[in-house]
Amino acid sequence: MGIVQSTTFLPDPPAHIAIIMDGNGRWATRRSLSRLKGHEQGAKAVREAVKGCRELGVPYLTLFAFSSENWKRPEEEVNHLMGLFKFFIKRELKELKEVGVRVNFIGDMSRLPEDIQKLANFACEETHENNDLVLTIALNYGAQAEIVTAAKLLAEQVKAGNLDPQDICEEKLAGFLDTSDMPDPDLIIRTSGEKRLSNFLLWQSAYSELVFLDVLWPDFDKTCLEQAIEEYYGRCRRYGAVSV
């Protein structure tokens, strides 16, 4: 199924797509493989998502790579994920830079191994002038913690006398979130058939369209992306108002 709705009109793509990449472990289990193999295959699907968004003209893509709750997983799996992340960035960074992708990160990076923090900073520095696609990777990210941190920063502004409590509003708080320099996601996709946000972009998703795909993340490709965008095109985004 393509995303063109007529021969004379092509809707603008979503300005910001966020994806909860779910299903690596189940993909591997169904094939009698280790969960680690599932994560390796899932890294290839990241390439498909980036390529698809570039070709469709989506300016912002955010991927939920590692949540603050994922530390509860077995140590071997966590270490493998960290190693896989390093391998992916080292392998893909040159091409990402060449095709105009700017790499960005959100989440509490301070808990990550120092070599990953350095690699993440290097990736951001190497691609900071690119504007064709902003690829944001959520690492050690949790939306509730993000909101708490933003509230603390607002409280510090009040304590310092730089902000009147009566002036605190949605826009003020949003300005202290990790995503303050990007638009809220128009479309959030979750793979694997699960239907929840799992502490991902809770503030930013207030009016996002949610699309849940039955496909497991390692099988995600441009066709899946187009399917989700096709469903997005069919939604009526009223933002609390009455549809026309």
N, C-alpha and C positions, 0 to 999 in steps of 0.2 A: 504494500500500500504506500503510495507516495503522499507527500504533504501538499502538493499543489491542488487547490480547490477549484480552479477554473483556468482556462487558457488565457485570460486577460487580467487576472488578479492573483497575486501571490502575497499573502499576509506577511507582515514583518515577523521574524522569528522572536521567541521570547528573549528579552534582554539578558536574563540571568536564569540559568538552569542549574539546579543543585541535585546531586545524586547520592542516595544512600546505597552504597555498593554492598549488597547482601547476597549470601548464598555460596560463597567459596567452599565452605566446609561441606555442605550438602552435595555440591557438585562433585567433590572428591569422593565422598562416601558412596554415592551412587555408582561410582566407577571402581570401587574397592581400592582407592588411593588414599594416601595420607592427606590430612587437612593442609599440610604444607604445600602439596602439589596444587591444591585448589587455589591457594593464595598466589602461587606462581602464575597460574592460568588467568587469575583475576587481574594481574598486572598487565597482561596483554589486552584485556578489555578496556583498561584505562586508555591505552593508545587509540582504540576504536572510538571511544567517547570524545577524546580530544580532536581526532581527525574529523569526526562527524560534525561536531560543533563548528569547527573552522569552515567546513564546506557549506554548512547551512547558514553561516553568518551570525552565529550566536556570540555576542561579545564577552559574556561572563559564564564560566563554568566552575562550580565548586563541588569537590569530591570529598565525601566523608571517609577518610582513610583509616583513622585510628581514634577511637573515642576514649575519654578519660576513664570509662568503665572497662575498657579492653585489657587493662593491666591485670584483671582478675583471671585472665586466660593462663594456660600452662606456660611456664617460663620458656620452654623450647619454642612454642608457637610465637610468643612475643618477640623473642630474639630473631626468629626467622623473618617476621614481619619487618623488623628494623633493618635487617640485612637486605631484604627485598626492596625496601624503600631506597636504600643507598644505591643498590644496583640499578634500579629504575632511573633515578635522577642522573647518575653518572652516564648511563647509556643513552638517555633521551635528551639530555640538556642541550647538546649541540644542535640537534634538529629543532627542538623547541625554540631556541634562539633564532635559528635561521628562518623559520616560518612565521615569526612575529608573535610568538606566545610569551606573555609575561607571567612568570611564576610568582605565586604569593602563598603565604601560610597564615592560618589562624589556629588558635588554641594555645595552651600553656606549654610553650616550647622548653621551658626551664627544666622540666622533668626528663626530657629526652636525653639520650647519650650525647656527650659533647661533640663527637664527630658528626652526628646527624645535625645538630644545631649549626655547626660550621658549614656543612654542605647545604643546608637550607638557606643560610645567609648568602652563600656564594651563588646559588641558583637565582635568588632574588636580585642580587647585584648584576649578574650577567645578563639578565633579561629585562631590567627595569625600564628600558626605553621602548620596549615593544608594546603595541596597542591593538593588534589584530584580535587577540583573545587573551583574557585574563584568566589563568588557571589557578584557582585557589585550592590548596590542599589542607584539609582540616586534620591536624595531628594533635593527639592528646587534647581533643576538644570536647567540651560539654557545655550545652547552652545554658543550663541553670547556673553553673559556675561563672560563665561569661556575664550573665545578667547581674549576679552578685558583685562581681568585680566592678562593673559599670556603676552600680549603686554606691559602692565604697568610694569610687573616684568622685562621684557627685557630692557625697558627704564631705570629702576632703575640700572640695571647692567651697562648700557652705562654711565649713569650719574656718577656712582661711579668709572668709569674708568676700570671696570673689563671686558668690552666687547667692541670691535670695531664694530661700526654699519655695516661695510662691512662684518663682520663675521656672521651676523644674517641670518639664513636660516631656512628651514622647520623643520629640526631636532632640532634646538635650540628652536624654538617656541614650538614645540611638547613637549619638555622637561619640560615646565612650565604648561602644561595642567593637569587636574585632573587625566587623564588616562596615565600619563607618564610611569607608571610601568606595563603596560599591552599592548598586541598587539592591533592594530586597529581591529574593528570587521570585520570578513569575511562576515557575514550574519546579516542583520537587518530585523527583522520580525515585521510587524504591523498587529494587528488584527482589526476586525470590518469593513473591506472593504475600509477604508479611505486610500488615497495614498499620504501621505506627511510625512516629518520627524518631523515637529512640534518642531523645535529648539532643536533637540536631536543629539548629537555627530556629528555636522556638519563638523568639521575639520577631525575627525577620519573616517568618512564615505566616504571619497573621492573615494575609490575603493571598497566599500562594495557592495555585492549583496543584492538587496532589494526584499523582498517577502511580498506581501500583501494578507492576508487571510480574507475571508468573515466571518469567525467565530467570534463571540463576545468573549471578553476575558474570562468571567466566564466559557465558554464552552471549553476553550483551554485545551488540554491534550497531552499525548505523541504521539498519532496518528497525531495530528496537527503539532507537532514538526517534526516528521518524514516526513510529507508531505512537509514542508518548506525545510528541508535538502535535500530531493529528488530533489526538484526544483533547489536548489543550486548546486547539483552535475551535473545537466544538463547545467549549465552556462559555458561559455568559458571566463575565466578571463584573459584578455589581458594586462591590465595595460597600455593602450595606444599603445601597439605594435600590429603587425599583427599576427593573429592567424596562428598556424602551420597547 
